Amino acid sequence: MAIHTLSGYPTYIEVDAETGRTQVTFDFKTPSDADLFAGFMRNLFTGVEVLVDVDEVDEEEDDDD
């Protein structure tokens, strides 16, 4: 099975501090291949995972509190 990466970008972002929710609208180019489009839709409807790169904190530094 091949993996295809479909890149998109946000067109709207709203952060609600009261509810702790973030709503984002993304824009993707629609795949022309029917199977790829179906897989794209399936994955969008099952949820999106965002990877966030953060610096690791040394646990010994946290003990100073």
Residue pairs with C-beta under 8 A, 6 or more apart in sequence:
4 31
4 36
4 39
6 28
6 29
6 31
6 40
7 28
8 26
8 27
8 28
8 29
9 26
9 27
10 24
10 25
10 26
10 27
11 25
11 26
11 27
12 23
12 24
12 25
13 22
13 23
13 24
13 25
14 22
14 23
14 24
15 21
15 22
16 22
16 23
28 40
30 37
31 37
31 40
